[in-house]
Amino acid sequence: MKLSDLINNITPLEVVGTTDRDIRGVNLDSRQISASHMFVAIRGTQADGHRFIPKAIEQGATAIVCEQLPDNIDATVTYIRVENSEDITGNIASAFFDMPSAKLKLVGVTGTNGKTTVATTLYNIFRHLGYKAGLLSTVVNYIDGKSIPTEHTTPDPITLNRLLAAMVDAGCDYVFMEVSSHAIVQNRIGGLTFAGGIFTNITRDHLDYHKTFDNYLHAKKLFFDNLPASAFAITNLDDRHGMVMMQNTKAMVKTYSVQQAADFKAKIIECHFEGMYLDICGQEVGVQFIGRFNASNLLAVYGAAVMLGQDPHEVLVAMSMMHPVSGRLEAINAPAGYTAIVDYAHTPDALENVLGAIHGVLEGKGRVITVCGAGGNRDKGKRPLMAQEAVRQSDHVIITSDNPRFEEPQDIINDMLAGLDAWQMRHVLAIADRREAIRAACMMAQKGDVILIAGKGHEDYQEIKGVKHHFDDKEEVLKICQA
């Protein structure tokens, strides 16, 4: 498209060169530049894109978006100087791919926990109801039935719009998307048109990036602040920050709750490891999910589907056929009579929810053995809190390695153990090797017990010193069960 059209919906501080030129691609990575491409130079957390402007021009870039003009101006290139490159990339990407989100019913899901379950279940339900749909999630992206690997919860704006454009081309009607706090503050979702937004909950997470909980909360709220009046916003009334999220939104606000009166209300009638019976808005339904937090997640799904115009009864029928997302409260029944549960819980609140769900089914008839760790190069403050929560709701706890990244596993374990007193330590083992930790838990388990293996869920790797090694909690449990 013409450069003049591409920058029509941004306000440059300065344009050096002609805008009467064709642009055939837009990139953030200079290595991906080809002839007649635009390069957007962003000051990232790891590197400053301005350093790669000469490389981009060498590769064939004919337009450069930057915050600072280079010392040497190339007469064959057009420079667009802006106040903040990161903020306008989404608008440029949306324009280049012909505003794909405006041609879809795009629903964003944000919160600390539950994003993947809500977005994926909505995607599965709408496909079950006969629609072509897309999914953008932590686990995998889908263009209708075609899976696309994912690296981030929310991709960069160019990748995101490219995927949305592919969904339009595939005939998708609906797209369900996880929206991370990083993506909101980095404006990766800038330029997108949302039909709706869902708030699940908010608890301590990502403070290594946001620094304070208030900053984290503000990041989530910003998503709803920017929703248009034509959209709906569904919020969790059981979270004390649920209505805070809605304070400045222009969207139509709807609420959901498993504890109090709300637009969408649910009650747990019965719960087993195979699933539970719920009363949703006066109608009973059996689902293959367990735990109050999943009742809440499913209520958000139901509310969103209804707001998107679906028949409530048909939504409940479809919901009854849905399976939990891989690595989310995924139960494995061992021949020895114990149950192993693999879950992504990697925050104190998520551990509390999952362990609470397990106790809700056990009702004191078996022991709980928890295997958990904490990720390296992330918020250190949550490490002792996770250990405390694991000990509070478990009979035995094994603290182990998660994704240590560039930290020493034992240092992370020591940070977790620092939150425990001498009495609590009597119920705790520390085994740095995650495989051995899982094996130890299985050896300890007796008939009727439950082992929770928390922290990695769907992940099939361990990241150590920058290298990803294959490791799958579910695979490890199955190997031990079958040995």
Secondary structure, DSSP 4 states (H G I P E B T S, - for coil): -BHHHHTTTS--SEEES-S-SB--EEESSGGG--TTEEEE--B-SS-BGGGGHHHHHHHT--EEEESS--SS--TTSEEEE-S-HHHHHHHHHHHHTT-GGGGSEEEEEESSSSHHHHHHHHHHHHHHTT--EEEE-SS-EEETTEEE--SSSS--HHHHHHHHHHHHHTT--EEEEE--HHHHHTTTTTT---SEEEE----S--HHHHSSHHHHHHHHHHHHHT--TTSEEEEETTSTTTTGGGTT--SEEEEEESSS--SEEEEEEEEETTEEEEEETTEEEEES--SHHHHHHHHHHHHHHHHTT--HHHHHHHHHT--PPTTSSEEEE-TTS-EEEEE---SHHHHHHHHHHHHHHHTTSS-EEEEE---TTS-TTHHHHHHHHHHHT-SEEEE--S--BTS-HHHHHHHHHTT--HHHHTTEEE-SSHHHHHHHHHHH--TT-EEEEES-TT--EEEETTEEEE--HHHHHHHHHH-
